[in-house]
Amino acid sequence: QVQLVESGGGLVQPGGSLRLSCAASGSIFSVMGWYRQAPGNERELVATITVGSRTNYADSVKGRFTISRDNAKNTVYLQMNSLKPEDTAVYYCNGNGLVWGKGTLVTVSS
């Protein structure tokens, strides 16, 4: 069974950091990514990474977020620094544009 399971979300103050993890099972994805959806908004791309570690970021997170992957563990990470209230959203892991995790909530608030 192909599955993506996210972890690491939570409540953090503005300016703080969080690291999200996404463990994949049942398949190795050539491209893995993080997307987010805030209340009332459409789901949007945050960052993607290929199996060769080529990365792509949304302009809104460049310089603050870093995506990485451990191919041996079939896991992708999202290090989020300098968090802002507008980063509040449910963050979803994606594999090859086809498989989605259930999401993890990130809340940035004082």
N, C-alpha and C positions, 0 to 999 in steps of 0.2 A: 504493500500500500504506500503510495506516494504521499508524503506528509511534510508540512513545514510548521514548526512550533516556535513561536516567539517568546521571549522573556526579557525582563529587565526594565519594564516600564515602571512608572510611579510618579510621585509628586516631588517637584524640585523647585527651588526658588530661582527667580531670574538671575542669570549669570552663572548658574550652576551647571553641572555635567551629569550625564547618564550614559550608560553603554547598553545598547540593545543587542541581543543575540537571537539568531534564528538557526535552529538545528533542522537539517533536511534528512529525510530517510526515504528509502525506496527508489531514489534516483539521484544521479549527479547532474546538476543543472549547469549549462555552459554560461548562462547569465543569471545572476541573482540580484535582487534589488529590494529597496525599501521604498514604500509609498506611505502617504498619510492622508487622513481624512478628518478635517475639523467639522464640528457641528454646522450643518447648513451649507457645507461646501462639497465640491466634488473631490474624489480621490485624486491626489497629485503625486507625481514622481518626486522622490527625495534624492535617491542615488542608486546607481547600478554598478556592478562589477562583473567582469568576465572571469572565466576560469584562469586566464592568463594575467589577471589583476589589472586590467585596463578599467579605469573608473570614469564615471560621468555623474555630475551633480547639478541639482537645480540651483539657479542663481541665488535663491534666497538662503541657501545653506553653505555656499562655498566659503571656505576659510574657517568655518565653525564645526562642520560635521566631517567625519572621515569614515568611509566604508572600507572594510577589509574582509578577507575570507581565509579560512583554514581548510584547504582542500582535503587534507588527511582526516579532518573531523567532519567534513561536509557541513560546515557552519559558516555563516556570514555574520558580521558584526557592524554596528553603527555606533561610533563614538560621537556623542553630541556634547559640544562645549558652548559656553557663552549662550546658554538657552534663553529664549525670549518668550513672553506670554503667547505670542503668535505662533510658536512652535507647538502649542497644545493641540493634540490630535490623537486619534488612534493610528498607530503605526503598524503597517502590514508588510510582511515579507512576501516576496514573489519569486517564483522560479520560472525562467524562460518565458515570462509573460503569460503563463498558462495556469500555474498552481499558486494558490494563495494560502497563507496562514490565517488564523482567526483574529490576529491583531493583539496589540498590547497598548494600553492607554498611557500616554505621557501628558502630565499636567504641569505647566509652568506657572506658578503663582506664589505670591508672597502671603 
